[in-house]
Amino acid sequence: MDFSLTPEQRQIQALARTFAREVVVPAAAGYDQSAAFPHPIVSEARKLGFTHLIAPEAYGGVGLGPLEVVLVAEELAWGCAGIAATILLNNLVAEPLLIAGTKEQKQKYLALLRESPGAYALTEPHAGSDAGAIATRANKTADGWLLSGRKTWISHAPEAAFLVVFAKTGPEAAHKGISAFLVERGRKGLEVSKKLPKMGQRASSAAEVVLDEVELPADSLLGNEGDGFRIAMKVFDRSRPMVAAFAVGVSQRALDEAVHYATQREAFGQPIHQFQGVGFKLAEMGMRTQAARLLTREAAWKAQQGQPNTLEAAYAKAYAADTAMWATTEAVQVFGGYGYSTEYPVEKLMRDAKVLQIYEGTSEIQRTIMVRELVRDKRW
Ligand SMILES: Cc1cc2nc3c(=O)[nH]c(=O)nc-3n(C[C@H](O)[C@H](O)[C@H](O)COP(=O)(O)OP(=O)(O)OC[C@H]3O[C@@H](n4cnc5c(N)ncnc54)[C@H](O)[C@@H]3O)c2cc1C
């Protein structure tokens, strides 16, 4: 088994690492405080191709795959998970187009993603984990669709040039009655309401979206009618390794900060890492971070090979997110009272980690997927 990266993969990883250290880290605390969208950083990232990594070169993208995305995601999230999410979310929005878009849709919307953010709108006030229960409705008209409903927690809705919106076109068919639509900003009846205040990843925006009888042309349907749920789940198989990689980056940063602090801080006449109670925390953080990284890369590698990866993506997402939450909490503990101070970096890591257990499917939902896949596997 060959764990090494190709020269091209090492190159993009190094580019992201340098960008994280030189551009992201110096700006991270400021955006965490202001919760402003980091436009200047996203512009710089765009020049390096990070906002459109997976779109094929024919559509103006870099033409890379899920494995390169996780390499970049880990490095950027090491610098700041909120900024990493802001830069890389466009890759999530590109996925449904790559999975189900016509040539014309890809040409138009992947070009838009090259210049501005897009958004992925599945969640509703009364339907998050239970995506099949969404109530947004698209009714067929003589020349298109009429879309009405309400979405919430939609990342980058305030800045997005368009949204991929999931809506019921045939509610009687449950999951099979969901379809996906491309909804451009500026359409009458589309309103992005409150920007939601957040605990962490504050450089990444999220908002509510109201759709009040939005008229859409027929060609705004993405894929076939009734394909929406299948598209959404396929997207998750590819995007969950990216979120897992954010978590690995956050865990690695927590470990690096904790190791550095534990070699500098003295108590009872010696550096605190020499106390087994502290040293073993560092060892455990290193071990779990590396395990999360390997799960993440395997899940991404399978997607890159075109192999089914639903189980591996769920393993990676849940394990890496849970590890990030645990490792950042341990890092705060290693820092003692200073860990609790906003003047040190580790409390932000802890706040940034929490949502990794929630978005793109909660840690509980990942476990329900694991059970389903394990039972289906029939190895027993
Ligand atoms: C910062 C942020 C950004 C987001 N960005 C987006 C976005 O861009 N687009 C988008 O569509 N959505 C987005 N979301 C929404 C996110 O995906 C949902 O919040 C998430 O899927 C959980 O749904 P919920 O909040 O409705 O919680 P619920 O589904 O109500 O879950 C509440 C609790 O019940 C548990 N639970 C529910 N069902 C089960 C079950 N079957 N078994 C065990 N436990 C269960 C959950 O794990 C959770 O602990 C974002 C959320 C946040 C916080």
The ligand as an ORCA input file, in Angstrom:
! r2SCAN-3c Opt
* xyz 0 1
  C     -23.072     26.943     10.788
  C     -23.997     26.049     10.029
  C     -23.937     26.035      8.650
  C     -24.833     25.254      7.915
  N     -24.798     25.295      6.547
  C     -25.771     24.662      5.842
  C     -25.867     24.830      4.421
  O     -25.045     25.534      3.794
  N     -26.895     24.233      3.764
  C     -27.819     23.464      4.405
  O     -28.715     22.944      3.742
  N     -27.757     23.267      5.755
  C     -26.759     23.858      6.485
  N     -26.694     23.706      7.847
  C     -27.711     22.916      8.523
  C     -27.194     21.608      9.101
  O     -26.880     20.713      8.070
  C     -28.255     21.085     10.088
  O     -28.260     21.964     11.208
  C     -27.967     19.666     10.524
  O     -28.165     18.772      9.459
  C     -28.866     19.249     11.697
  O     -30.197     19.525     11.442
  P     -31.067     20.328     12.552
  O     -30.298     21.523     12.940
  O     -32.431     20.502     12.000
  O     -31.102     19.357     13.800
  P     -32.153     18.164     14.022
  O     -32.245     17.334     12.806
  O     -33.398     18.714     14.600
  O     -31.382     17.341     15.148
  C     -31.416     17.709     16.533
  C     -30.664     16.623     17.302
  O     -31.340     15.355     17.127
  C     -30.417     14.411     16.619
  N     -31.102     13.492     15.705
  C     -31.970     13.803     14.702
  N     -32.341     12.699     14.058
  C     -31.708     11.648     14.639
  C     -31.672     10.245     14.428
  N     -32.348      9.671     13.427
  N     -30.893      9.496     15.228
  C     -30.166     10.059     16.230
  N     -30.149     11.384     16.486
  C     -30.910     12.172     15.695
  C     -29.357     15.207     15.895
  O     -28.145     14.483     15.758
  C     -29.218     16.418     16.796
  O     -28.376     16.122     17.874
  C     -25.773     24.446      8.590
  C     -25.817     24.446      9.990
  C     -24.958     25.243     10.715
  C     -25.051     25.260     12.212
*
